[in-house]
Amino acid sequence: MVSLPRLRKESNKIKREKERVASLLFFVLQFSYPDYSMEMCMEAKDKAISTKENIFSYAESLVYAVIGVILILTFVFRIIVVSGSSMMPTLINADTVLIFKNYTAVEQGDIVVLDSDVLGKNLVKRVIATEGQTVYIDDRTGDVYVYEGDEMGKPLTETYIAEKIDIDHIGTIEYPYTVPEGYVFVMGDNRNASTDSRELGAVEEKSIAGKVLFRIAPKGYTGIVK
């Protein structure tokens, strides 16, 4: 990578060369064309040098752009590759996604990346319930209920799941389950092929590495992730 001090040094060097180039051109052109003026020589000199100056100008702009991208990916966004099939059909194995790192306002339905100490790897899951909400899974129908207070209400309308939960994947926690303060309840969209809060319990909000925003690969499947 070309450093900025080096670019400035080269730019100054070019400027110092201008007069020497102009003098040389003037000598050559005067020898060949006696009517050739100094102004015409300076114009020829500027054309000869402008291309090199433009190259260094573009290189300097490129350096700034690369630095900007590095800073954005370091402090704002992050790119990860999905591993496994627990989020099918929304995300599949080897999908590359962009996540927003500075993410604090967790909402039900968000797809998040979790730093899991239990499994020793990042998990991509959907937030089913946030703190204070109660989760109940009907072991007969596989329907998921999320509510506050004593009124259970209607089951969630989940158009994004692969299939409803079967009796063998209800999990090991006891229902109804109320999410503690500072925690979230998460599940994979592929309900019968996902390790999540049904076995691990609710996870701390501070373990959320970011919110999945956009799928950037593979080609043909890019777009906003919901």
C-alpha positions as CSV (number, residue, x, y, z in Angstrom):
1,M,0.0,0.0,0.0
2,V,1.3,3.5,-0.9
3,S,1.6,5.7,2.2
4,L,0.3,9.2,2.3
5,P,3.7,10.8,3.1
6,R,5.2,9.1,0.1
7,L,2.4,10.3,-2.1
8,R,2.9,13.9,-1.0
9,K,6.7,13.5,-1.5
10,E,6.1,12.3,-5.0
11,S,3.7,15.1,-5.8
12,N,6.3,17.7,-4.7
13,K,8.9,16.0,-6.7
14,I,6.7,16.3,-9.8
15,K,6.3,20.0,-9.2
16,R,10.0,20.5,-9.0
17,E,10.5,18.6,-12.2
18,K,8.1,20.9,-14.1
19,E,10.6,23.6,-14.8
20,R,13.4,21.2,-15.8
21,V,11.0,19.4,-18.2
22,A,9.8,22.8,-19.6
23,S,13.4,23.9,-20.3
24,L,14.2,20.6,-22.0
25,L,11.1,20.7,-24.1
26,F,11.8,24.3,-25.0
27,F,15.3,23.6,-26.1
28,V,14.2,20.6,-28.2
29,L,11.3,22.3,-29.8
30,Q,13.2,25.5,-30.5
31,F,15.9,23.5,-32.2
32,S,13.3,21.8,-34.4
33,Y,10.8,24.6,-34.7
34,P,12.2,28.1,-34.3
35,D,8.8,29.7,-34.1
36,Y,7.8,27.5,-31.1
37,S,7.1,29.9,-28.1
38,M,7.8,29.3,-24.4
39,E,4.0,29.4,-23.8
40,M,3.5,26.5,-26.2
41,C,6.3,24.6,-24.6
42,M,4.7,25.1,-21.1
43,E,1.4,23.8,-22.5
44,A,3.1,20.7,-23.9
45,K,4.9,20.2,-20.5
46,D,1.6,20.4,-18.6
47,K,0.0,17.7,-20.8
48,A,3.1,15.5,-20.4
49,I,3.0,15.7,-16.6
50,S,-0.7,15.8,-16.0
51,T,-1.2,12.1,-16.5
52,K,1.4,11.2,-13.8
53,E,-0.2,13.7,-11.4
54,N,-3.6,12.2,-12.0
55,I,-2.3,8.7,-11.3
56,F,-1.0,9.9,-7.9
57,S,-4.2,11.8,-7.2
58,Y,-6.3,8.7,-7.8
59,A,-3.9,6.6,-5.7
60,E,-4.3,9.0,-2.8
61,S,-8.1,8.8,-3.1
62,L,-7.9,5.1,-3.1
63,V,-5.8,5.0,0.0
64,Y,-8.4,7.2,1.8
65,A,-11.2,4.9,0.6
66,V,-9.5,1.8,1.8
67,I,-8.9,3.3,5.2
68,G,-12.5,4.3,5.4
69,V,-13.7,0.8,4.6
70,I,-11.3,-0.7,7.2
71,L,-12.6,1.7,9.9
72,I,-16.3,0.9,9.0
73,L,-15.7,-2.8,9.1
74,T,-13.8,-2.5,12.4
75,F,-16.2,-0.4,14.3
76,V,-19.6,-0.5,12.6
77,F,-20.2,-3.5,10.5
78,R,-18.8,-7.1,10.3
79,I,-19.0,-9.8,7.7
80,I,-19.6,-13.4,8.8
81,V,-20.3,-16.7,7.0
82,V,-23.2,-18.8,8.2
83,S,-22.3,-22.2,9.4
84,G,-24.9,-25.0,9.5
85,S,-28.6,-25.3,8.6
86,S,-30.3,-24.1,11.8
87,M,-31.6,-20.9,10.1
88,M,-33.1,-22.5,7.0
89,P,-34.9,-21.5,4.9
90,T,-34.0,-17.9,5.8
91,L,-30.3,-18.5,5.7
92,I,-28.4,-21.5,4.6
93,N,-24.9,-22.9,5.2
94,A,-22.1,-20.8,3.7
95,D,-24.3,-17.7,3.2
96,T,-22.2,-14.5,3.7
97,V,-24.0,-11.8,5.7
98,L,-23.3,-8.3,6.8
99,I,-24.1,-7.5,10.5
100,F,-24.5,-4.3,12.4
101,K,-22.2,-4.4,15.4
102,N,-23.4,-1.3,17.4
103,Y,-26.8,-2.9,18.0
104,T,-28.6,-2.3,21.3
105,A,-32.4,-2.0,20.7
106,V,-33.2,-5.7,20.5
107,E,-36.6,-6.4,19.1
108,Q,-38.7,-9.6,18.7
109,G,-38.1,-11.1,15.3
110,D,-34.6,-9.7,14.8
111,I,-32.0,-12.1,13.4
112,V,-28.8,-11.8,15.5
113,V,-25.3,-13.3,15.8
114,L,-24.5,-14.5,19.3
115,D,-21.1,-15.2,20.9
116,S,-21.8,-18.5,22.5
117,D,-19.4,-19.6,25.3
118,V,-21.3,-22.8,25.7
119,L,-20.8,-24.0,22.1
120,G,-17.6,-22.2,21.5
121,K,-18.7,-20.5,18.3
122,N,-21.0,-17.8,16.9
123,L,-24.7,-18.7,16.5
124,V,-27.1,-17.1,14.1
125,K,-30.7,-17.1,15.6
126,R,-33.9,-15.3,15.6
127,V,-35.1,-13.4,18.7
128,I,-38.4,-14.9,19.8
129,A,-38.9,-13.0,23.0
130,T,-37.2,-10.2,24.9
131,E,-37.0,-9.5,28.7
132,G,-40.2,-9.8,30.6
133,Q,-42.0,-11.8,27.9
134,T,-43.2,-15.3,28.5
135,V,-42.7,-18.2,26.0
136,Y,-44.9,-21.2,25.8
137,I,-44.6,-24.1,23.2
138,D,-47.6,-26.3,22.7
139,D,-46.2,-29.9,22.5
140,R,-49.3,-31.1,20.6
141,T,-49.3,-28.5,17.7
142,G,-45.8,-27.1,17.9
143,D,-47.2,-23.6,18.1
144,V,-45.2,-20.9,19.9
145,Y,-46.8,-18.4,22.1
146,V,-45.2,-15.2,23.4
147,Y,-47.0,-13.0,25.8
148,E,-46.8,-10.6,28.8
149,G,-48.9,-11.1,31.9
150,D,-51.3,-13.9,32.3
151,E,-53.1,-13.7,28.9
152,M,-51.5,-16.2,26.5
153,G,-53.3,-14.9,23.4
154,K,-52.8,-16.3,19.9
155,P,-49.7,-18.2,18.7
156,L,-47.1,-16.4,16.6
157,T,-47.6,-16.3,12.9
158,E,-44.2,-17.6,11.7
159,T,-44.1,-17.6,7.9
160,Y,-40.3,-17.9,8.1
161,I,-39.9,-21.3,9.7
162,A,-39.0,-24.5,7.9
163,E,-41.7,-26.5,9.9
164,K,-43.4,-26.5,13.3
165,I,-41.7,-27.9,16.3
166,D,-42.2,-31.6,16.8
167,I,-42.6,-33.2,20.2
168,D,-38.9,-34.4,20.2
169,H,-37.7,-30.8,19.9
170,I,-39.7,-29.0,22.6
171,G,-36.5,-28.6,24.6
172,T,-35.4,-29.3,28.1
173,I,-36.6,-26.1,29.8
174,E,-39.9,-25.8,31.6
175,Y,-42.8,-23.9,30.0
176,P,-44.2,-21.3,30.4
177,Y,-40.7,-19.7,30.5
178,T,-40.3,-16.0,31.4
179,V,-37.3,-14.3,29.9
180,P,-35.1,-12.6,32.7
181,E,-34.1,-9.0,32.5
182,G,-31.2,-8.4,30.2
183,Y,-31.8,-11.6,28.3
184,V,-33.4,-12.8,25.1
185,F,-35.0,-16.1,24.0
186,V,-33.8,-17.2,20.6
187,M,-34.5,-20.1,18.2
188,G,-33.4,-21.1,14.8
189,D,-35.9,-21.0,11.9
190,N,-35.2,-24.6,11.2
191,R,-36.9,-25.5,14.5
192,N,-36.2,-29.3,14.4
193,A,-32.5,-28.9,13.6
194,S,-31.4,-26.0,15.9
195,T,-29.6,-25.8,19.2
196,D,-31.0,-22.7,20.9
197,S,-32.8,-21.3,24.0
198,R,-35.0,-24.5,24.2
199,E,-31.9,-26.3,25.5
200,L,-29.5,-23.4,26.5
201,G,-32.1,-21.1,28.1
202,A,-32.3,-17.4,27.5
203,V,-29.0,-15.7,26.4
204,E,-27.6,-12.4,27.7
205,E,-28.2,-9.4,25.4
206,K,-24.5,-8.5,25.9
207,S,-23.6,-11.7,24.1
208,I,-25.2,-10.4,20.9
209,A,-22.4,-9.6,18.5
210,G,-24.7,-7.8,16.0
211,K,-27.9,-7.8,14.0
212,V,-28.0,-9.5,10.6
213,L,-28.9,-6.9,8.0
214,F,-28.0,-8.1,4.5
215,R,-26.9,-11.2,2.6
216,I,-24.0,-10.3,0.3
217,A,-23.3,-13.8,-1.1
218,P,-23.9,-16.1,-2.9
219,K,-24.5,-14.2,-6.1
220,G,-28.2,-14.2,-7.0
221,Y,-29.4,-14.4,-3.4
222,T,-28.3,-11.1,-2.1
223,G,-30.7,-8.8,-0.3
224,I,-32.1,-7.7,3.1
225,V,-32.5,-10.5,5.6
226,K,-35.8,-10.6,7.5
